[in-house]
């Protein structure tokens, strides 16, 4: 006979087993001092462990050994996955926002005669030309300077 340990009190031996029913499905035994003992085919028994009305684990008594198995709750898994996704999204957002942009001016050196040389700089953008097509064709310029 296998002893089942109660986590909330002294060790108690299980109730004597009744004759196994003809069906192969597990049948719950009457509730003892350690909780309902579920008889399994062969020499095995399960004792669920509850805390505040929620299952937190089960003692498995089989083959002369007693082992405790924790119950994984789906809401805890969803909460952990959501937290991990939020941390990953925040890390990606910070990485994109703080990426280093290349400098707008390349290497600045002094050329001959004191001229400043800017190498690797693209040509400046042309200012928009708001003249009509015929003024551009004739290369006409305004007499009054725009301010």
Phi and psi in degrees as GROMACS dihedral restraints (atoms count N, CA, C in turn):
[ dihedral_restraints ]
;  ai    aj    ak    al  type     phi  dphi    fc
    3     4     5     6     1  -102.2    20    10
    4     5     6     7     1   136.4    20    10
    6     7     8     9     1   -89.4    20    10
    7     8     9    10     1   138.1    20    10
    9    10    11    12     1  -110.9    20    10
   10    11    12    13     1   128.9    20    10
   12    13    14    15     1   -91.4    20    10
   13    14    15    16     1   132.3    20    10
   15    16    17    18     1   -93.2    20    10
   16    17    18    19     1   121.4    20    10
   18    19    20    21     1   -69.4    20    10
   19    20    21    22     1   -14.7    20    10
   21    22    23    24     1  -106.6    20    10
   22    23    24    25     1     4.7    20    10
   24    25    26    27     1  -164.8    20    10
   25    26    27    28     1  -165.5    20    10
   27    28    29    30     1   -71.4    20    10
   28    29    30    31     1   160.9    20    10
   30    31    32    33     1   -67.8    20    10
   31    32    33    34     1   136.2    20    10
   33    34    35    36     1  -131.6    20    10
   34    35    36    37     1   140.6    20    10
   36    37    38    39     1   -80.2    20    10
   37    38    39    40     1   145.9    20    10
   39    40    41    42     1   -69.0    20    10
   40    41    42    43     1   163.5    20    10
   42    43    44    45     1   -66.5    20    10
   43    44    45    46     1   151.5    20    10
   45    46    47    48     1   -61.7    20    10
   46    47    48    49     1   143.2    20    10
   48    49    50    51     1   -78.0    20    10
   49    50    51    52     1   133.6    20    10
   51    52    53    54     1   -76.7    20    10
   52    53    54    55     1   171.8    20    10
   54    55    56    57     1   -61.8    20    10
   55    56    57    58     1   136.4    20    10
   57    58    59    60     1   -63.6    20    10
   58    59    60    61     1   139.9    20    10
   60    61    62    63     1   -71.0    20    10
   61    62    63    64     1   159.8    20    10
   63    64    65    66     1   -67.2    20    10
   64    65    66    67     1   -24.9    20    10
   66    67    68    69     1   -75.5    20    10
   67    68    69    70     1   151.6    20    10
   69    70    71    72     1   -89.4    20    10
   70    71    72    73     1    -0.4    20    10
   72    73    74    75     1   -82.2    20    10
   73    74    75    76     1   146.8    20    10
   75    76    77    78     1   -67.2    20    10
   76    77    78    79     1   138.2    20    10
   78    79    80    81     1  -119.0    20    10
   79    80    81    82     1   131.6    20    10
   81    82    83    84     1   -70.2    20    10
   82    83    84    85     1   135.8    20    10
   84    85    86    87     1   -84.3    20    10
   85    86    87    88     1   166.4    20    10
   87    88    89    90     1   -60.7    20    10
   88    89    90    91     1   147.8    20    10
   90    91    92    93     1   -66.5    20    10
   91    92    93    94     1   127.2    20    10
   93    94    95    96     1  -104.7    20    10
   94    95    96    97     1  -166.2    20    10
   96    97    98    99     1   -67.7    20    10
   97    98    99   100     1   -18.7    20    10
   99   100   101   102     1  -100.7    20    10
  100   101   102   103     1    -0.7    20    10
  102   103   104   105     1   113.4    20    10
  103   104   105   106     1   178.2    20    10
  105   106   107   108     1   -68.6    20    10
  106   107   108   109     1   128.9    20    10
  108   109   110   111     1   -99.5    20    10
  109   110   111   112     1   121.0    20    10
  111   112   113   114     1   -93.8    20    10
  112   113   114   115     1   117.5    20    10
  114   115   116   117     1   -82.3    20    10
  115   116   117   118     1   132.6    20    10
  117   118   119   120     1  -111.5    20    10
  118   119   120   121     1   159.7    20    10
  120   121   122   123     1   -60.3    20    10
  121   122   123   124     1   141.5    20    10
  123   124   125   126     1    88.6    20    10
  124   125   126   127     1  -152.7    20    10
  126   127   128   129     1  -101.9    20    10
  127   128   129   130     1    66.3    20    10
  129   130   131   132     1  -141.5    20    10
  130   131   132   133     1   150.1    20    10
  132   133   134   135     1  -149.4    20    10
  133   134   135   136     1   150.2    20    10
  135   136   137   138     1  -120.2    20    10
  136   137   138   139     1   136.2    20    10
  138   139   140   141     1  -125.8    20    10
  139   140   141   142     1   108.2    20    10
  141   142   143   144     1   -71.9    20    10
  142   143   144   145     1   147.9    20    10
  144   145   146   147     1  -116.4    20    10
  145   146   147   148     1   122.8    20    10
  147   148   149   150     1  -114.3    20    10
  148   149   150   151     1   149.3    20    10
  150   151   152   153     1  -137.9    20    10
  151   152   153   154     1   122.2    20    10
  153   154   155   156     1    55.3    20    10
  154   155   156   157     1    37.3    20    10
  156   157   158   159     1    81.0    20    10
  157   158   159   160     1     3.0    20    10
  159   160   161   162     1  -114.3    20    10
  160   161   162   163     1   138.5    20    10
  162   163   164   165     1   -71.4    20    10
  163   164   165   166     1   130.7    20    10
  165   166   167   168     1  -115.6    20    10
  166   167   168   169     1   -15.8    20    10
  168   169   170   171     1  -179.9    20    10
  169   170   171   172     1  -174.9    20    10
  171   172   173   174     1  -150.5    20    10
  172   173   174   175     1   139.5    20    10
  174   175   176   177     1   -90.0    20    10
  175   176   177   178     1   129.4    20    10
  177   178   179   180     1  -110.4    20    10
  178   179   180   181     1   116.3    20    10
  180   181   182   183     1  -107.9    20    10
  181   182   183   184     1   109.9    20    10
  183   184   185   186     1  -152.6    20    10
  184   185   186   187     1   140.0    20    10
  186   187   188   189     1    62.4    20    10
  187   188   189   190     1    31.9    20    10
  189   190   191   192     1    78.9    20    10
  190   191   192   193     1     7.7    20    10
  192   193   194   195     1  -123.6    20    10
  193   194   195   196     1   149.0    20    10
  195   196   197   198     1  -118.6    20    10
  196   197   198   199     1   123.6    20    10
  198   199   200   201     1  -125.0    20    10
  199   200   201   202     1   149.0    20    10
  201   202   203   204     1  -105.9    20    10
  202   203   204   205     1   131.1    20    10
  204   205   206   207     1  -121.4    20    10
  205   206   207   208     1   127.0    20    10
  207   208   209   210     1   -75.8    20    10
  208   209   210   211     1   148.4    20    10
  210   211   212   213     1   -96.0    20    10
  211   212   213   214     1   128.8    20    10
  213   214   215   216     1   -88.0    20    10
  214   215   216   217     1   125.5    20    10
  216   217   218   219     1   -95.9    20    10
  217   218   219   220     1   132.1    20    10
  219   220   221   222     1   -63.8    20    10
  220   221   222   223     1   -34.8    20    10
  222   223   224   225     1   -67.4    20    10
  223   224   225   226     1   -30.5    20    10
  225   226   227   228     1   -70.4    20    10
  226   227   228   229     1   -38.2    20    10
  228   229   230   231     1   -64.5    20    10
  229   230   231   232     1   -42.1    20    10
  231   232   233   234     1   -65.1    20    10
  232   233   234   235     1   -41.5    20    10
  234   235   236   237     1   -63.9    20    10
  235   236   237   238     1   -41.7    20    10
  237   238   239   240     1   -66.0    20    10
  238   239   240   241     1   -41.6    20    10
  240   241   242   243     1   -65.7    20    10
  241   242   243   244     1   -39.6    20    10
  243   244   245   246     1   -64.2    20    10
  244   245   246   247     1   -42.8    20    10
  246   247   248   249     1   -63.5    20    10
  247   248   249   250     1   -41.7    20    10
  249   250   251   252     1   -65.2    20    10
  250   251   252   253     1   -38.8    20    10
  252   253   254   255     1   -65.9    20    10
  253   254   255   256     1   -40.2    20    10
  255   256   257   258     1   -64.5    20    10
  256   257   258   259     1   -41.7    20    10
  258   259   260   261     1   -65.1    20    10
  259   260   261   262     1   -41.5    20    10
  261   262   263   264     1   -65.1    20    10
  262   263   264   265     1   -41.6    20    10
  264   265   266   267     1   -65.3    20    10
  265   266   267   268     1   -41.4    20    10
  267   268   269   270     1   -65.1    20    10
  268   269   270   271     1   -41.1    20    10
  270   271   272   273     1   -63.1    20    10
  271   272   273   274     1   -42.8    20    10
  273   274   275   276     1   -64.7    20    10
  274   275   276   277     1   -40.5    20    10
  276   277   278   279     1   -64.5    20    10
  277   278   279   280     1   -41.9    20    10
  279   280   281   282     1   -66.5    20    10
  280   281   282   283     1   -39.1    20    10
  282   283   284   285     1   -65.1    20    10
  283   284   285   286     1   -40.6    20    10
  285   286   287   288     1   -69.9    20    10
  286   287   288   289     1   -41.8    20    10
  288   289   290   291     1   -67.9    20    10
  289   290   291   292     1   -36.7    20    10
  291   292   293   294     1  -100.7    20    10
  292   293   294   295     1    16.0    20    10
  294   295   296   297     1   -65.8    20    10
  295   296   297   298     1   147.4    20    10
  297   298   299   300     1   -78.9    20    10
  298   299   300   301     1   126.0    20    10
  300   301   302   303     1   -90.3    20    10
  301   302   303   304     1   145.9    20    10
  303   304   305   306     1   -68.3    20    10
  304   305   306   307     1   151.7    20    10
  306   307   308   309     1   -65.2    20    10
  307   308   309   310     1   148.9    20    10
  309   310   311   312     1   -77.8    20    10
  310   311   312   313     1   -18.1    20    10
  312   313   314   315     1  -120.2    20    10
  313   314   315   316     1   136.8    20    10
  315   316   317   318     1   -76.6    20    10
  316   317   318   319     1  -152.5    20    10
  318   319   320   321     1   -69.4    20    10
  319   320   321   322     1   129.9    20    10
  321   322   323   324     1  -103.5    20    10
  322   323   324   325     1   121.0    20    10
  324   325   326   327     1  -130.6    20    10
  325   326   327   328     1   162.1    20    10
  327   328   329   330     1   -90.6    20    10
  328   329   330   331     1   126.4    20    10
  330   331   332   333     1   -90.2    20    10
  331   332   333   334     1  -174.3    20    10
  333   334   335   336     1   -66.8    20    10
  334   335   336   337     1   136.6    20    10
  336   337   338   339     1    79.1    20    10
  337   338   339   340     1    13.1    20    10
  339   340   341   342     1    88.6    20    10
  340   341   342   343     1     6.2    20    10
  342   343   344   345     1   -72.2    20    10
  343   344   345   346     1   144.4    20    10
  345   346   347   348     1   -90.2    20    10
  346   347   348   349     1   129.5    20    10
  348   349   350   351     1  -108.8    20    10
  349   350   351   352     1   124.6    20    10
  351   352   353   354     1  -111.8    20    10
  352   353   354   355     1   103.4    20    10
  354   355   356   357     1   -94.0    20    10
  355   356   357   358     1   144.0    20    10
  357   358   359   360     1    77.6    20    10
  358   359   360   361     1    16.0    20    10
  360   361   362   363     1  -100.1    20    10
  361   362   363   364     1   130.5    20    10
  363   364   365   366     1   -68.8    20    10
  364   365   366   367     1   159.2    20    10
  366   367   368   369     1   -63.1    20    10
  367   368   369   370     1   146.4    20    10
  369   370   371   372     1   -65.5    20    10
  370   371   372   373     1   152.7    20    10
  372   373   374   375     1   -70.3    20    10
  373   374   375   376     1   145.1    20    10
  375   376   377   378     1   -76.7    20    10
  376   377   378   379     1   143.1    20    10
  378   379   380   381     1   -71.8    20    10
  379   380   381   382     1   147.7    20    10
  381   382   383   384     1   -64.7    20    10
  382   383   384   385     1   139.5    20    10
  384   385   386   387     1  -103.1    20    10
  385   386   387   388     1   111.1    20    10
  387   388   389   390     1   -97.9    20    10
  388   389   390   391     1    16.0    20    10
  390   391   392   393     1   -80.0    20    10
  391   392   393   394     1   153.4    20    10
  393   394   395   396     1   -67.1    20    10
  394   395   396   397     1   165.8    20    10
  396   397   398   399     1   -63.0    20    10
  397   398   399   400     1   -36.3    20    10
  399   400   401   402     1   -69.8    20    10
  400   401   402   403     1   -30.7    20    10
  402   403   404   405     1   -71.7    20    10
  403   404   405   406     1   -36.5    20    10
  405   406   407   408     1   -68.3    20    10
  406   407   408   409     1   -37.8    20    10
  408   409   410   411     1   -64.0    20    10
  409   410   411   412     1   -40.8    20    10
  411   412   413   414     1   -87.0    20    10
  412   413   414   415     1    -3.5    20    10
  414   415   416   417     1    57.4    20    10
  415   416   417   418     1    40.3    20    10
  417   418   419   420     1   -79.5    20    10
  418   419   420   421     1   145.9    20    10
  420   421   422   423     1  -118.8    20    10
  421   422   423   424     1   153.3    20    10
  423   424   425   426     1   -73.0    20    10
  424   425   426   427     1   148.8    20    10
  426   427   428   429     1   -82.0    20    10
  427   428   429   430     1   -28.5    20    10
  429   430   431   432     1  -101.9    20    10
  430   431   432   433     1   133.7    20    10
  432   433   434   435     1   -81.7    20    10
  433   434   435   436     1   132.8    20    10
  435   436   437   438     1   -72.7    20    10
  436   437   438   439     1   138.8    20    10
